[in-house]
Amino acid sequence: MSEEINIELKKPLEKMTIKELRELAIAEIPQITGASGMDKDTLLAAIKEVLGITDDDENKGNPYQGQIARIKKELNELRAKKLTVAGRKEREIIRKKINKLKKYTRRLAHSA
């Protein structure tokens, strides 16, 4: 593997279909043999190995997961408090706070 392969991808490898991965492997990566008989996981691993791409388990998942969990805990506390509050005005304030926090958690989850 002394030669360096520079391939411009239109989309991430994980998002490509098996057909696109096979075409890529056959046309542009001669180091991979038997690409037409490989399944997607095997072919994806072979392409990543040739290109020098590593899978980092720590990068998977949502980086805001801890923050989202903390906000959801706060949401549950606010919901419990809302049931015990007598005044309508206070309930309305708590309700608006709950809605704001729910929107915030959705934005955090979507941004990752």
C-alpha positions as CSV (number, residue, x, y, z in Angstrom):
1,M,0.0,0.0,0.0
2,S,2.7,2.4,-0.9
3,E,0.5,4.4,-3.3
4,E,-1.9,6.8,-1.8
5,I,-5.6,6.7,-2.9
6,N,-7.5,9.9,-3.1
7,I,-11.2,9.4,-3.7
8,E,-13.7,12.1,-3.6
9,L,-16.9,10.8,-2.1
10,K,-20.3,12.3,-2.8
11,K,-21.7,11.1,0.5
12,P,-20.4,9.2,3.6
13,L,-19.5,5.6,3.1
14,E,-22.1,4.4,5.7
15,K,-24.9,6.1,3.7
16,M,-23.9,4.5,0.4
17,T,-25.8,1.5,-0.9
18,I,-24.1,-1.8,-1.6
19,K,-24.3,-1.1,-5.3
20,E,-22.5,2.2,-4.9
21,L,-19.9,0.6,-2.7
22,R,-19.2,-2.2,-5.2
23,E,-18.9,0.3,-8.0
24,L,-16.5,2.4,-6.0
25,A,-14.4,-0.7,-5.0
26,I,-14.2,-2.1,-8.5
27,A,-13.6,1.1,-10.3
28,E,-11.3,3.0,-8.0
29,I,-9.8,0.7,-5.4
30,P,-7.8,-2.1,-7.1
31,Q,-6.5,-3.5,-3.8
32,I,-9.9,-4.9,-2.9
33,T,-10.6,-8.2,-4.6
34,G,-13.9,-10.0,-4.7
35,A,-15.9,-6.9,-4.1
36,S,-18.8,-8.2,-6.2
37,G,-19.3,-11.1,-3.7
38,M,-19.0,-9.2,-0.5
39,D,-21.9,-8.1,1.7
40,K,-22.2,-4.4,2.7
41,D,-20.5,-4.7,6.2
42,T,-17.5,-6.6,4.8
43,L,-17.1,-4.3,1.8
44,L,-17.4,-1.2,4.0
45,A,-14.8,-2.5,6.4
46,A,-12.4,-3.4,3.5
47,I,-12.8,0.1,1.9
48,K,-12.2,1.8,5.2
49,E,-9.1,-0.3,5.8
50,V,-7.7,0.6,2.4
51,L,-8.5,4.2,2.8
52,G,-7.1,4.3,6.4
53,I,-10.4,5.3,8.0
54,T,-10.9,4.1,11.6
55,D,-14.2,3.6,13.4
56,D,-14.1,5.4,16.7
57,D,-16.8,4.1,19.1
58,E,-16.5,7.2,21.2
59,N,-17.7,9.4,18.2
60,K,-20.9,7.5,17.8
61,G,-24.0,8.6,19.5
62,N,-25.1,12.1,20.6
63,P,-22.5,14.3,22.2
64,Y,-25.2,16.1,24.1
65,Q,-26.6,12.9,25.7
66,G,-25.6,13.9,29.2
67,Q,-27.1,17.4,28.9
68,I,-30.3,16.0,27.5
69,A,-30.6,13.5,30.4
70,R,-30.1,16.3,32.9
71,I,-32.8,18.5,31.2
72,K,-35.2,15.6,31.1
73,K,-34.7,15.0,34.8
74,E,-35.5,18.7,35.3
75,L,-38.6,18.3,33.1
76,N,-39.9,15.5,35.3
77,E,-39.3,17.6,38.5
78,L,-41.2,20.5,36.9
79,R,-44.1,18.2,35.9
80,A,-44.4,17.0,39.4
81,K,-44.2,20.6,40.8
82,K,-46.9,21.7,38.3
83,L,-49.3,19.2,39.8
84,T,-48.8,20.5,43.4
85,V,-49.0,24.2,42.6
86,A,-52.3,25.9,43.4
87,G,-52.2,29.1,41.5
88,R,-53.1,29.3,37.8
89,K,-50.4,31.8,37.0
90,E,-47.7,29.7,38.5
91,R,-48.9,26.6,36.6
92,E,-48.8,28.7,33.4
93,I,-45.2,29.7,34.1
94,I,-44.2,26.1,34.8
95,R,-46.0,24.9,31.6
96,K,-44.1,27.5,29.5
97,K,-40.8,26.4,31.1
98,I,-41.6,22.8,30.3
99,N,-42.4,23.6,26.7
100,K,-39.2,25.6,26.3
101,L,-37.0,22.8,27.8
102,K,-38.7,20.2,25.6
103,K,-37.9,22.2,22.5
104,Y,-34.4,22.7,23.6
105,T,-33.9,18.9,24.1
106,R,-35.3,18.2,20.6
107,R,-32.9,20.8,19.1
108,L,-29.9,19.2,20.9
109,A,-30.9,15.7,19.8
110,H,-31.4,16.9,16.2
111,S,-28.1,18.9,16.0
112,A,-25.9,15.9,16.6
